[in-house]
Amino acid sequence: MSKRVLTPQSEDFPRWYQDVVAKADLAENGPVRGTMIIKPWGYALWESVKAEVDARIKATGHHNVAFPMFIPNSFITKEADHVEGFSPELAMVTHAGGSELAEPLVVRPTSETVIGDAMSRWIQGYRDLPLLINQWANVVRWEMRPRLFLRTSEFWWQEGHTAHATNEDAQAEALMAHMDIYADVLNNHMAIASFAGLKTKRETFAGADLTWTHEGMMKDGKALQMATSHNLGQQFAKAFDITFTDETNQLRHAWTTSWGLSTRTIGALIMSHGDDNGLVLPPAMAPEQVVVIAIKEETVPATHDLVAKLRTAGLRAHADIRTEQGFGRRATEWELKGVPVRVEVGPRDLAEEKVTYAVRDLSDGKKSVSITELEGALTQELDVMQTRLKEASATRLRERTVDVETADAVDRDYAGFYRIPWANLGEDGETTLAEDAWTVRCLIHENGEQPNSRDEAGLLAIVAKAY
């Protein structure tokens, strides 16, 4: 770039992040503090994540539903741990239609309570189980220190909600969402490596028995929780009378789960792959994988022809024919937006039946290729780039995670993760670390198997500062 557009990551990472969100035209603050307006390019990124998650949800037998965003306050207060965990974040409606409401309404912070109420009517016998539903919605959790995509008072997400006849089935469901849906989308579609593991009791979702999480390492070494899955046990079933008659005609409470992934993943995308020139988008999820820029007015027809051929080949391609604007300005714009490949169509190259292109995450300069070979060359470049970004994320996670034996060995100024035997750390060590804003992000097994209990032998605690 001819001049600095963004604050360098090494100088001020939070400022760099804010610059990218603004300059790449992803989102802006809404008129109410803590809310955000997601702009077209930012929403296209969310739509890509949403499409991948939704396809996997439906492939596993779940059905989408829609529930009201207003929830009676009495629903929230039925489950004690849940209300205690969410009380500081609740937004309430006390007046409507010019009158004070007889009962305050809570603006949906999550839907366990209102869906639990419905499940109590929908489930009668064991043949009604499992009940597998999912909702795409916006939710409100009042945020005191908002940051676009990462922490906002209103955000968009999906929330799976299921009911089962046994705890074993609920456990399997939560782990299915955790690994078959979230791990797949995060690691393979978004090219973000993560530690997948079980939350400690201190960090478990309010009202859940067990919570599993995906913790990614951002480029500044901090952790970001990207998706969570919860085995809710029977707490909500007992609070909302979700019962069924089993095969022996005995009345039993169901076992329920919930699991969610939100627009926070767009923040993860920015901080996992972005550089000092802006976004770097994995080709699998880029709204446009290739932008073809017409350098001069006379190259516009050839630009359209190239884009049509690339689209026929299955690539998402866009023609930039704004020749009234300088090439440098347009190239900078697409670099900021993170488009994986930029193709330049100039009169001199066309005369030689070739074009020049640049790959977003490489610094080895531009490449030249004949027009007849362009489709094959770009298809290969995109495949290799997706793998390269995935491997870079995994390498960062591995190389910046340090093994130590106790909490005393944690350097509070280190930019990265620590791995500590949970038997050595324990809840007392967790409390000590929290005093310096270091938290146990999750508990893992070294072999990658997911813990089914916090009491399992050989667990390792992943410790980090987090967003």
KOLRODO-158513 format. One record per residue (C-alpha): residue number from 1; x negated, y negated, z. Coordinates in nm, 4 decimals. Layout:
BEGIN
pt nr NUM&east X&north Y&up Z
...
This chain:
BEGIN
pt nr 1&east 0.0000&north 0.0000&up 0.0000
pt nr 2&east -0.1260&north -0.3447&up -0.0803
pt nr 3&east -0.0424&north -0.4828&up 0.2613
pt nr 4&east 0.0582&north -0.3467&up 0.5976
pt nr 5&east 0.4324&north -0.2937&up 0.6262
pt nr 6&east 0.4443&north -0.0799&up 0.9414
pt nr 7&east 0.2731&north -0.0968&up 1.2782
pt nr 8&east 0.0089&north 0.1817&up 1.2743
pt nr 9&east 0.0942&north 0.4878&up 1.4830
pt nr 10&east -0.2374&north 0.4633&up 1.6670
pt nr 11&east -0.1676&north 0.1038&up 1.7661
pt nr 12&east 0.1881&north 0.1354&up 1.8995
pt nr 13&east 0.3819&north 0.4563&up 1.8273
pt nr 14&east 0.7211&north 0.3362&up 1.9598
pt nr 15&east 0.6915&north 0.0202&up 1.7516
pt nr 16&east 0.5928&north 0.2277&up 1.4478
pt nr 17&east 0.9063&north 0.4367&up 1.4991
pt nr 18&east 1.1292&north 0.1288&up 1.5127
pt nr 19&east 0.9587&north -0.0098&up 1.2016
pt nr 20&east 1.0218&north 0.3111&up 1.0073
pt nr 21&east 1.3906&north 0.3216&up 1.1020
pt nr 22&east 1.4301&north -0.0380&up 0.9857
pt nr 23&east 1.2024&north -0.0451&up 0.6788
pt nr 24&east 1.3177&north 0.2921&up 0.5443
pt nr 25&east 1.6746&north 0.1613&up 0.5807
pt nr 26&east 1.7926&north 0.4484&up 0.7998
pt nr 27&east 2.0007&north 0.2779&up 1.0684
pt nr 28&east 2.0595&north -0.0397&up 1.2650
pt nr 29&east 2.2052&north -0.1312&up 1.6004
pt nr 30&east 2.5834&north -0.1536&up 1.6222
pt nr 31&east 2.7683&north -0.4542&up 1.7660
pt nr 32&east 2.8119&north -0.2736&up 2.1004
pt nr 33&east 2.4857&north -0.2169&up 2.2863
pt nr 34&east 2.3687&north 0.1407&up 2.2551
pt nr 35&east 2.5643&north 0.2197&up 1.9371
pt nr 36&east 2.4199&north 0.2582&up 1.5898
pt nr 37&east 2.5204&north 0.2150&up 1.2294
pt nr 38&east 2.3731&north 0.4978&up 1.0233
pt nr 39&east 2.2964&north 0.3673&up 0.6737
pt nr 40&east 2.3217&north 0.5725&up 0.3524
pt nr 41&east 1.9656&north 0.7107&up 0.3443
pt nr 42&east 1.9774&north 0.7978&up 0.7147
pt nr 43&east 2.3192&north 0.9573&up 0.6818
pt nr 44&east 2.2034&north 1.1602&up 0.3821
pt nr 45&east 1.9345&north 1.3099&up 0.6066
pt nr 46&east 2.1976&north 1.4001&up 0.8660
pt nr 47&east 2.4211&north 1.5476&up 0.5947
pt nr 48&east 2.1328&north 1.7738&up 0.4888
pt nr 49&east 2.0896&north 1.9038&up 0.8433
pt nr 50&east 2.4650&north 1.9308&up 0.8872
pt nr 51&east 2.5095&north 2.1331&up 0.5680
pt nr 52&east 2.2431&north 2.3849&up 0.6685
pt nr 53&east 2.3761&north 2.4270&up 1.0215
pt nr 54&east 2.7375&north 2.4457&up 0.9073
pt nr 55&east 2.6604&north 2.7160&up 0.6508
pt nr 56&east 2.4951&north 2.9309&up 0.9174
pt nr 57&east 2.7797&north 2.8717&up 1.1631
pt nr 58&east 3.0381&north 2.9883&up 0.9107
pt nr 59&east 2.8242&north 3.2825&up 0.8021
pt nr 60&east 2.8320&north 3.4131&up 1.1603
pt nr 61&east 3.2117&north 3.4174&up 1.1779
pt nr 62&east 3.2835&north 3.0823&up 1.3430
pt nr 63&east 3.5563&north 2.8436&up 1.2307
pt nr 64&east 3.5536&north 2.4650&up 1.2435
pt nr 65&east 3.8147&north 2.2791&up 1.4475
pt nr 66&east 3.8866&north 1.9222&up 1.5558
pt nr 67&east 3.9763&north 1.8096&up 1.9078
pt nr 68&east 4.0805&north 1.4677&up 2.0422
pt nr 69&east 3.8108&north 1.2253&up 2.1518
pt nr 70&east 4.0206&north 1.1135&up 2.4511
pt nr 71&east 4.0145&north 1.3562&up 2.7435
pt nr 72&east 4.2262&north 1.3242&up 3.0615
pt nr 73&east 4.0041&north 1.2392&up 3.3553
pt nr 74&east 4.1614&north 1.5269&up 3.5473
pt nr 75&east 4.0089&north 1.7715&up 3.2961
pt nr 76&east 3.6603&north 1.6403&up 3.3629
pt nr 77&east 3.6953&north 1.6682&up 3.7392
pt nr 78&east 3.8057&north 2.0336&up 3.7298
pt nr 79&east 3.4500&north 2.1656&up 3.6964
pt nr 80&east 3.2431&north 2.0212&up 3.9830
pt nr 81&east 2.8922&north 2.0705&up 3.8423
pt nr 82&east 3.0001&north 1.9340&up 3.5061
pt nr 83&east 3.1475&north 1.6128&up 3.6439
pt nr 84&east 2.8480&north 1.5617&up 3.8712
pt nr 85&east 2.6106&north 1.5984&up 3.5777
pt nr 86&east 2.8020&north 1.3632&up 3.3488
pt nr 87&east 2.9456&north 1.1031&up 3.5880
pt nr 88&east 2.6746&north 0.8384&up 3.5283
pt nr 89&east 2.7247&north 0.8596&up 3.1510
pt nr 90&east 3.1049&north 0.8545&up 3.1221
pt nr 91&east 3.2937&north 0.5875&up 2.9295
pt nr 92&east 3.6506&north 0.5416&up 3.0516
pt nr 93&east 3.9678&north 0.3988&up 2.8962
pt nr 94&east 4.1981&north 0.2455&up 3.1581
pt nr 95&east 4.4338&north 0.0354&up 2.9413
pt nr 96&east 4.6134&north 0.1023&up 2.6133
pt nr 97&east 4.9100&north -0.0521&up 2.4349
pt nr 98&east 4.8957&north -0.3527&up 2.6651
pt nr 99&east 4.9482&north -0.1486&up 2.9814
pt nr 100&east 4.7369&north 0.0242&up 3.2426
pt nr 101&east 4.7308&north 0.3985&up 3.1897
pt nr 102&east 4.8728&north 0.6252&up 3.4576
pt nr 103&east 4.5590&north 0.8382&up 3.4280
pt nr 104&east 4.2240&north 0.7107&up 3.2981
pt nr 105&east 4.0943&north 0.8738&up 2.9812
pt nr 106&east 3.7353&north 0.9781&up 2.9261
pt nr 107&east 3.5860&north 0.9132&up 2.5833
pt nr 108&east 3.4526&north 1.2567&up 2.4848
pt nr 109&east 3.1009&north 1.3153&up 2.6278
pt nr 110&east 3.1237&north 1.6832&up 2.5236
pt nr 111&east 3.4222&north 1.9100&up 2.4817
pt nr 112&east 3.3927&north 2.2020&up 2.7249
pt nr 113&east 3.6860&north 2.0763&up 2.9301
pt nr 114&east 3.9382&north 1.9927&up 2.6586
pt nr 115&east 3.8503&north 2.3080&up 2.4637
pt nr 116&east 3.8689&north 2.5122&up 2.7828
pt nr 117&east 4.2223&north 2.3875&up 2.8345
pt nr 118&east 4.3160&north 2.5006&up 2.4823
pt nr 119&east 4.1440&north 2.8372&up 2.5235
pt nr 120&east 4.3584&north 2.9060&up 2.8291
pt nr 121&east 4.6629&north 2.8969&up 2.5964
pt nr 122&east 4.5061&north 3.0681&up 2.2952
pt nr 123&east 4.3620&north 3.3691&up 2.4763
pt nr 124&east 4.5969&north 3.6290&up 2.6211
pt nr 125&east 4.4449&north 3.9723&up 2.5699
pt nr 126&east 4.1136&north 4.1345&up 2.4809
pt nr 127&east 4.2138&north 4.1425&up 2.1125
pt nr 128&east 4.1921&north 3.7596&up 2.1109
pt nr 129&east 3.8196&north 3.7834&up 2.1858
pt nr 130&east 3.5700&north 3.6796&up 2.0852
pt nr 131&east 3.7041&north 3.3322&up 2.0094
pt nr 132&east 3.4445&north 3.1569&up 1.7921
pt nr 133&east 3.4929&north 2.7884&up 1.7065
pt nr 134&east 3.2782&north 2.4861&up 1.6250
pt nr 135&east 3.3440&north 2.1141&up 1.6128
pt nr 136&east 3.1623&north 1.8361&up 1.4236
pt nr 137&east 3.2254&north 1.5154&up 1.6150
pt nr 138&east 3.0952&north 1.1946&up 1.7636
pt nr 139&east 3.0523&north 1.1805&up 2.1406
pt nr 140&east 2.9843&north 0.9057&up 2.3939
pt nr 141&east 2.7337&north 0.9226&up 2.6783
pt nr 142&east 2.6586&north 0.5748&up 2.8048
pt nr 143&east 2.2874&north 0.5136&up 2.7612
pt nr 144&east 2.0956&north 0.2508&up 2.9609
pt nr 145&east 1.7788&north 0.2586&up 2.7469
pt nr 146&east 1.8975&north 0.3149&up 2.3884
pt nr 147&east 1.6717&north 0.3922&up 2.0948
pt nr 148&east 1.8126&north 0.4602&up 1.7477
pt nr 149&east 1.8705&north 0.8313&up 1.6812
pt nr 150&east 1.6846&north 0.9352&up 1.9974
pt nr 151&east 1.9136&north 0.7980&up 2.2663
pt nr 152&east 2.2330&north 0.6162&up 2.1778
pt nr 153&east 2.5588&north 0.5725&up 2.3659
pt nr 154&east 2.7412&north 0.7250&up 2.0700
pt nr 155&east 2.5937&north 0.9986&up 1.8527
pt nr 156&east 2.7048&north 1.2622&up 1.6027
pt nr 157&east 2.6652&north 1.6347&up 1.6499
pt nr 158&east 2.8146&north 1.9796&up 1.6311
pt nr 159&east 2.9288&north 2.1723&up 1.9346
pt nr 160&east 2.9978&north 2.5427&up 1.9176
pt nr 161&east 3.2386&north 2.6803&up 2.1778
pt nr 162&east 3.3079&north 3.0501&up 2.2228
pt nr 163&east 3.4795&north 3.2868&up 2.4644
pt nr 164&east 3.3905&north 3.6528&up 2.5233
pt nr 165&east 3.5006&north 3.9592&up 2.7147
pt nr 166&east 3.1622&north 4.0177&up 2.8828
pt nr 167&east 2.8602&north 3.8267&up 3.0012
pt nr 168&east 2.6451&north 4.0363&up 2.7675
pt nr 169&east 2.8459&north 3.9178&up 2.4685
pt nr 170&east 2.8228&north 3.5542&up 2.5823
pt nr 171&east 2.4493&north 3.5899&up 2.6325
pt nr 172&east 2.4072&north 3.7348&up 2.2831
pt nr 173&east 2.6157&north 3.4517&up 2.1369
pt nr 174&east 2.4077&north 3.1772&up 2.2991
pt nr 175&east 2.0866&north 3.3428&up 2.1837
pt nr 176&east 2.2265&north 3.3845&up 1.8324
pt nr 177&east 2.2877&north 3.0101&up 1.8057
pt nr 178&east 1.9496&north 2.9409&up 1.9623
pt nr 179&east 1.7434&north 3.1568&up 1.7261
pt nr 180&east 1.9496&north 3.2500&up 1.4185
pt nr 181&east 2.0894&north 2.9012&up 1.3609
pt nr 182&east 1.8735&north 2.6388&up 1.5304
pt nr 183&east 1.5301&north 2.7996&up 1.5005
pt nr 184&east 1.5933&north 2.8709&up 1.1340
pt nr 185&east 1.7084&north 2.5185&up 1.0468
pt nr 186&east 1.4457&north 2.3378&up 1.2532
pt nr 187&east 1.1488&north 2.5502&up 1.1503
pt nr 188&east 1.2328&north 2.6373&up 0.7908
pt nr 189&east 1.4560&north 2.3558&up 0.6630
pt nr 190&east 1.3130&north 2.0631&up 0.8607
pt nr 191&east 0.9601&north 2.2111&up 0.8856
pt nr 192&east 0.9400&north 2.1314&up 1.2592
pt nr 193&east 0.7714&north 2.3830&up 1.4892
pt nr 194&east 0.9081&north 2.4194&up 1.8406
pt nr 195&east 0.8728&north 2.5973&up 2.1687
pt nr 196&east 1.1918&north 2.7986&up 2.2047
pt nr 197&east 1.2674&north 2.8931&up 2.5623
pt nr 198&east 1.4848&north 2.8853&up 2.8720
pt nr 199&east 1.5464&north 2.5724&up 3.0803
pt nr 200&east 1.4656&north 2.5693&up 3.4500
pt nr 201&east 1.7499&north 2.5355&up 3.6987
pt nr 202&east 1.6651&north 2.1656&up 3.7353
pt nr 203&east 1.7015&north 2.1071&up 3.3586
pt nr 204&east 1.9996&north 2.3363&up 3.2898
pt nr 205&east 2.3139&north 2.1860&up 3.1354
pt nr 206&east 2.5652&north 2.0747&up 3.3973
pt nr 207&east 2.8019&north 2.3649&up 3.4658
pt nr 208&east 2.6020&north 2.6303&up 3.2760
pt nr 209&east 2.4432&north 2.9493&up 3.4051
pt nr 210&east 2.1585&north 2.9376&up 3.1537
pt nr 211&east 2.0372&north 2.6917&up 2.8897
pt nr 212&east 1.7982&north 2.7628&up 2.6023
pt nr 213&east 1.6230&north 2.4822&up 2.4179
pt nr 214&east 1.3976&north 2.3938&up 2.1266
pt nr 215&east 1.1212&north 2.1530&up 2.2245
pt nr 216&east 0.9237&north 1.9920&up 1.9435
pt nr 217&east 0.5969&north 1.8017&up 1.9784
pt nr 218&east 0.6081&north 1.4588&up 1.8185
pt nr 219&east 0.2939&north 1.3048&up 1.6692
pt nr 220&east 0.2289&north 1.1022&up 1.9854
pt nr 221&east 0.2177&north 1.4240&up 2.1906
pt nr 222&east 0.5555&north 1.3786&up 2.3618
pt nr 223&east 0.8274&north 1.6416&up 2.3652
pt nr 224&east 1.1690&north 1.6028&up 2.2100
pt nr 225&east 1.4604&north 1.8326&up 2.2941
pt nr 226&east 1.6141&north 1.9109&up 1.9558
pt nr 227&east 1.8917&north 2.1656&up 2.0221
pt nr 228&east 2.0365&north 2.3500&up 2.3204
pt nr 229&east 2.2469&north 2.6634&up 2.3730
pt nr 230&east 2.4323&north 2.7419&up 2.6958
pt nr 231&east 2.5738&north 3.0531&up 2.8564
pt nr 232&east 2.8418&north 2.8874&up 3.0670
pt nr 233&east 2.9189&north 3.2033&up 3.2613
pt nr 234&east 3.2711&north 3.1977&up 3.4060
pt nr 235&east 3.2626&north 2.8513&up 3.5629
pt nr 236&east 3.4782&north 2.6836&up 3.2980
pt nr 237&east 3.6972&north 2.9920&up 3.2575
pt nr 238&east 3.7815&north 2.9805&up 3.6286
pt nr 239&east 3.8319&north 2.6044&up 3.6282
pt nr 240&east 4.0692&north 2.6169&up 3.3288
pt nr 241&east 4.2217&north 2.9605&up 3.3845
pt nr 242&east 4.0835&north 3.1175&up 3.0667
pt nr 243&east 4.1936&north 3.4765&up 3.1308
pt nr 244&east 4.2642&north 3.7868&up 2.9267
pt nr 245&east 4.4122&north 4.1295&up 2.9859
pt nr 246&east 4.1481&north 4.3969&up 2.9197
pt nr 247&east 4.1926&north 4.7498&up 2.7783
pt nr 248&east 4.2911&north 4.8792&up 3.1240
pt nr 249&east 4.5563&north 4.6069&up 3.1619
pt nr 250&east 4.3457&north 4.4240&up 3.4222
pt nr 251&east 4.3467&north 4.0420&up 3.4194
pt nr 252&east 3.9938&north 3.9022&up 3.3860
pt nr 253&east 3.8243&north 3.5671&up 3.3328
pt nr 254&east 3.6463&north 3.5170&up 3.0029
pt nr 255&east 3.2793&north 3.4286&up 2.9623
pt nr 256&east 3.2150&north 3.1151&up 2.7577
pt nr 257&east 2.9313&north 2.9445&up 2.5728
pt nr 258&east 2.8579&north 2.6100&up 2.4131
pt nr 259&east 2.5718&north 2.4971&up 2.1919
pt nr 260&east 2.4827&north 2.1778&up 2.0096
pt nr 261&east 2.2508&north 1.9942&up 1.7728
pt nr 262&east 2.2784&north 1.6208&up 1.7081
pt nr 263&east 2.1572&north 1.3209&up 1.5077
pt nr 264&east 1.8599&north 1.3221&up 1.7454
pt nr 265&east 1.7090&north 1.5659&up 1.4961
pt nr 266&east 1.6624&north 1.2726&up 1.2564
pt nr 267&east 1.4417&north 1.1110&up 1.5186
pt nr 268&east 1.2513&north 1.4394&up 1.5399
pt nr 269&east 1.2090&north 1.4401&up 1.1646
pt nr 270&east 1.0651&north 1.0876&up 1.1642
pt nr 271&east 0.8201&north 1.1496&up 1.4482
pt nr 272&east 0.7128&north 1.4955&up 1.3326
pt nr 273&east 0.6162&north 1.4134&up 0.9750
pt nr 274&east 0.5972&north 1.0347&up 0.9332
pt nr 275&east 0.2714&north 0.8466&up 0.8771
pt nr 276&east 0.1530&north 0.4873&up 0.8639
pt nr 277&east 0.3225&north 0.4445&up 0.5255
pt nr 278&east 0.6661&north 0.5560&up 0.6455
pt nr 279&east 0.8783&north 0.8694&up 0.6292
pt nr 280&east 0.7472&north 1.1972&up 0.4947
pt nr 281&east 1.0409&north 1.4213&up 0.4052
pt nr 282&east 1.0236&north 1.7998&up 0.3745
pt nr 283&east 1.1377&north 1.8788&up 0.0183
pt nr 284&east 1.4047&north 2.1199&up 0.1430
pt nr 285&east 1.5986&north 1.8380&up 0.3075
pt nr 286&east 1.5020&north 1.5292&up 0.1073
pt nr 287&east 1.8139&north 1.3635&up -0.0414
pt nr 288&east 1.6038&north 1.3015&up -0.3523
pt nr 289&east 1.3059&north 1.5310&up -0.4035
pt nr 290&east 1.1689&north 1.3395&up -0.7004
pt nr 291&east 1.2004&north 0.9746&up -0.7980
pt nr 292&east 1.1128&north 0.8925&up -1.1585
pt nr 293&east 1.0126&north 0.5285&up -1.1974
pt nr 294&east 1.0361&north 0.3513&up -1.5323
pt nr 295&east 0.7373&north 0.1161&up -1.5481
pt nr 296&east 0.8662&north -0.0908&up -1.8420
pt nr 297&east 1.2063&north -0.1440&up -1.9992
pt nr 298&east 1.1077&north 0.0585&up -2.3066
pt nr 299&east 1.0496&north 0.3660&up -2.0890
pt nr 300&east 1.4022&north 0.3708&up -1.9425
pt nr 301&east 1.5474&north 0.6188&up -2.1995
pt nr 302&east 1.2581&north 0.8597&up -2.1418
pt nr 303&east 1.3059&north 0.8217&up -1.7650
pt nr 304&east 1.6716&north 0.9250&up -1.7925
pt nr 305&east 1.5750&north 1.2221&up -2.0110
pt nr 306&east 1.3166&north 1.3410&up -1.7587
pt nr 307&east 1.5609&north 1.3131&up -1.4682
pt nr 308&east 1.8230&north 1.5107&up -1.6614
pt nr 309&east 1.5705&north 1.7891&up -1.7276
pt nr 310&east 1.4583&north 1.7989&up -1.3648
pt nr 311&east 1.8173&north 1.8198&up -1.2451
pt nr 312&east 1.8862&north 2.1029&up -1.4889
pt nr 313&east 1.5861&north 2.2803&up -1.3349
pt nr 314&east 1.7544&north 2.2525&up -0.9932
pt nr 315&east 1.5572&north 1.9589&up -0.8527
pt nr 316&east 1.7197&north 1.6605&up -0.6841
pt nr 317&east 1.5892&north 1.3753&up -0.8971
pt nr 318&east 1.6626&north 1.0034&up -0.9174
pt nr 319&east 1.5902&north 0.7523&up -1.1938
pt nr 320&east 1.4560&north 0.4153&up -1.0777
pt nr 321&east 1.5141&north 0.1861&up -1.3755
pt nr 322&east 1.4910&north -0.1444&up -1.1887
pt nr 323&east 1.2294&north -0.2781&up -1.4280
pt nr 324&east 1.3133&north -0.6348&up -1.3300
pt nr 325&east 1.1306&north -0.5585&up -1.0034
pt nr 326&east 0.7581&north -0.5028&up -0.9824
pt nr 327&east 0.6320&north -0.1456&up -0.9847
pt nr 328&east 0.4336&north -0.1916&up -0.6622
pt nr 329&east 0.7384&north -0.3039&up -0.4687
pt nr 330&east 0.9417&north -0.0066&up -0.5871
pt nr 331&east 0.6643&north 0.2414&up -0.5210
pt nr 332&east 0.6296&north 0.1071&up -0.1660
pt nr 333&east 1.0048&north 0.1399&up -0.1103
pt nr 334&east 1.0099&north 0.5085&up -0.2108
pt nr 335&east 0.6982&north 0.5739&up -0.0066
pt nr 336&east 0.8687&north 0.4261&up 0.2986
pt nr 337&east 1.1740&north 0.6456&up 0.2359
pt nr 338&east 0.9519&north 0.9527&up 0.2224
pt nr 339&east 1.0539&north 1.0931&up -0.1171
pt nr 340&east 0.8273&north 1.3970&up -0.1714
pt nr 341&east 0.7185&north 1.3234&up -0.5300
pt nr 342&east 0.6974&north 0.9973&up -0.7244
pt nr 343&east 0.6728&north 1.0220&up -1.1051
pt nr 344&east 0.5619&north 0.7193&up -1.3074
pt nr 345&east 0.6740&north 0.6765&up -1.6686
pt nr 346&east 0.4565&north 0.4223&up -1.8506
pt nr 347&east 0.4318&north 0.3377&up -2.2217
pt nr 348&east 0.0700&north 0.4525&up -2.2516
pt nr 349&east 0.1367&north 0.7901&up -2.0886
pt nr 350&east 0.4487&north 0.8446&up -2.2997
pt nr 351&east 0.2467&north 0.7859&up -2.6150
pt nr 352&east 0.0264&north 1.0764&up -2.5038
pt nr 353&east 0.3346&north 1.2841&up -2.4035
pt nr 354&east 0.2400&north 1.2993&up -2.0385
pt nr 355&east 0.3341&north 1.1395&up -1.7047
pt nr 356&east 0.1600&north 1.0629&up -1.3770
pt nr 357&east 0.2872&north 1.1711&up -1.0365
pt nr 358&east 0.1922&north 1.1438&up -0.6674
pt nr 359&east 0.2811&north 1.3771&up -0.3792
pt nr 360&east 0.3907&north 1.1878&up -0.0679
pt nr 361&east 0.1829&north 1.3650&up 0.1982
pt nr 362&east -0.1403&north 1.3921&up -0.0023
pt nr 363&east -0.4114&north 1.1289&up -0.0241
pt nr 364&east -0.5998&north 1.2773&up -0.3188
pt nr 365&east -0.4597&north 1.0287&up -0.5685
pt nr 366&east -0.2298&north 1.0656&up -0.8659
pt nr 367&east -0.2083&north 1.3640&up -1.0981
pt nr 368&east -0.1398&north 1.3733&up -1.4695
pt nr 369&east 0.0637&north 1.6445&up -1.6418
pt nr 370&east 0.2179&north 1.6959&up -1.9838
pt nr 371&east 0.5906&north 1.6329&up -2.0048
pt nr 372&east 0.6522&north 1.9935&up -2.1066
pt nr 373&east 0.4803&north 2.1194&up -1.7902
pt nr 374&east 0.6379&north 1.8696&up -1.5498
pt nr 375&east 0.9257&north 2.0855&up -1.4242
pt nr 376&east 0.7026&north 2.3773&up -1.3329
pt nr 377&east 0.4360&north 2.1556&up -1.1785
pt nr 378&east 0.6827&north 1.9699&up -0.9556
pt nr 379&east 0.8656&north 2.2857&up -0.8480
pt nr 380&east 0.5341&north 2.4290&up -0.7308
pt nr 381&east 0.4302&north 2.1029&up -0.5628
pt nr 382&east 0.7548&north 2.0897&up -0.3649
pt nr 383&east 0.7273&north 2.4505&up -0.2490
pt nr 384&east 0.3669&north 2.3998&up -0.1381
pt nr 385&east 0.4507&north 2.0711&up 0.0363
pt nr 386&east 0.7308&north 2.2338&up 0.2380
pt nr 387&east 0.4891&north 2.5015&up 0.3587
pt nr 388&east 0.2163&north 2.2464&up 0.4249
pt nr 389&east 0.4395&north 2.0321&up 0.6480
pt nr 390&east 0.5625&north 2.3373&up 0.8368
pt nr 391&east 0.2061&north 2.4564&up 0.8967
pt nr 392&east 0.0901&north 2.1087&up 1.0031
pt nr 393&east 0.3662&north 2.0910&up 1.2648
pt nr 394&east 0.2819&north 2.4396&up 1.3935
pt nr 395&east -0.0897&north 2.3546&up 1.4053
pt nr 396&east -0.0264&north 2.0377&up 1.6055
pt nr 397&east 0.1909&north 2.2277&up 1.8524
pt nr 398&east -0.0716&north 2.4963&up 1.8956
pt nr 399&east -0.3824&north 2.2776&up 1.9120
pt nr 400&east -0.2380&north 2.0207&up 2.1516
pt nr 401&east -0.0996&north 2.2727&up 2.4014
pt nr 402&east -0.3504&north 2.3396&up 2.6797
pt nr 403&east -0.3461&north 2.6376&up 2.9175
pt nr 404&east -0.4003&north 2.5569&up 3.2860
pt nr 405&east -0.3250&north 2.7466&up 3.6049
pt nr 406&east -0.1661&north 2.4845&up 3.8306
pt nr 407&east 0.0071&north 2.1469&up 3.8314
pt nr 408&east -0.3072&north 1.9894&up 3.9771
pt nr 409&east -0.4868&north 2.0540&up 3.6474
pt nr 410&east -0.2389&north 1.8417&up 3.4498
pt nr 411&east -0.4040&north 1.5214&up 3.3270
pt nr 412&east -0.1229&north 1.2694&up 3.3565
pt nr 413&east -0.2694&north 1.0661&up 3.0660
pt nr 414&east -0.2927&north 1.3577&up 2.8221
pt nr 415&east -0.0938&north 1.3267&up 2.4972
pt nr 416&east 0.0273&north 1.6818&up 2.4494
pt nr 417&east 0.1738&north 1.9854&up 2.6239
pt nr 418&east 0.0482&north 2.2083&up 2.9035
pt nr 419&east 0.1264&north 2.5757&up 2.9524
pt nr 420&east 0.1279&north 2.6908&up 3.3158
pt nr 421&east 0.2262&north 3.0278&up 3.4666
pt nr 422&east 0.5736&north 2.9733&up 3.6137
pt nr 423&east 0.4838&north 3.1930&up 3.9096
pt nr 424&east 0.2074&north 2.9428&up 3.9953
pt nr 425&east 0.4107&north 2.6286&up 3.9289
pt nr 426&east 0.7583&north 2.7062&up 4.0616
pt nr 427&east 1.0243&north 2.4555&up 4.1570
pt nr 428&east 0.7922&north 2.2769&up 4.4017
pt nr 429&east 0.5342&north 2.2156&up 4.1307
pt nr 430&east 0.8107&north 2.1081&up 3.8939
pt nr 431&east 0.9234&north 1.8465&up 4.1473
pt nr 432&east 0.5680&north 1.7197&up 4.1893
pt nr 433&east 0.5207&north 1.6783&up 3.8141
pt nr 434&east 0.8543&north 1.4987&up 3.7805
pt nr 435&east 0.7253&north 1.2234&up 4.0085
pt nr 436&east 0.4892&north 1.1277&up 3.7255
pt nr 437&east 0.7505&north 1.1748&up 3.4489
pt nr 438&east 0.6180&north 1.5171&up 3.3464
pt nr 439&east 0.8911&north 1.7784&up 3.3106
pt nr 440&east 0.9112&north 2.1503&up 3.2516
pt nr 441&east 1.0573&north 2.1547&up 2.9028
pt nr 442&east 1.1229&north 2.5290&up 2.8979
pt nr 443&east 1.0079&north 2.8717&up 3.0127
pt nr 444&east 0.8714&north 3.1079&up 2.7492
pt nr 445&east 0.7206&north 3.4497&up 2.7026
pt nr 446&east 0.3846&north 3.4444&up 2.5279
pt nr 447&east 0.5061&north 3.6987&up 2.2726
pt nr 448&east 0.7932&north 3.4718&up 2.1634
pt nr 449&east 1.0725&north 3.6856&up 2.3104
pt nr 450&east 1.3454&north 3.4740&up 2.4673
pt nr 451&east 1.3872&north 3.4988&up 2.8462
pt nr 452&east 1.7244&north 3.6205&up 2.9696
pt nr 453&east 1.6538&north 3.5090&up 3.3253
pt nr 454&east 1.4346&north 3.2585&up 3.5067
pt nr 455&east 1.3187&north 3.5455&up 3.7306
pt nr 456&east 1.1506&north 3.7503&up 3.4593
pt nr 457&east 0.7847&north 3.8335&up 3.5116
pt nr 458&east 0.5138&north 3.6653&up 3.3068
pt nr 459&east 0.7016&north 3.3448&up 3.2229
pt nr 460&east 0.4996&north 3.0414&up 3.1155
pt nr 461&east 0.6188&north 2.6856&up 3.1773
pt nr 462&east 0.5833&north 2.4350&up 2.8909
pt nr 463&east 0.5143&north 2.1009&up 3.0558
pt nr 464&east 0.5155&north 1.7599&up 2.8851
pt nr 465&east 0.6253&north 1.4016&up 2.8905
pt nr 466&east 0.9426&north 1.3702&up 2.6867
pt nr 467&east 1.1729&north 1.1342&up 2.5051
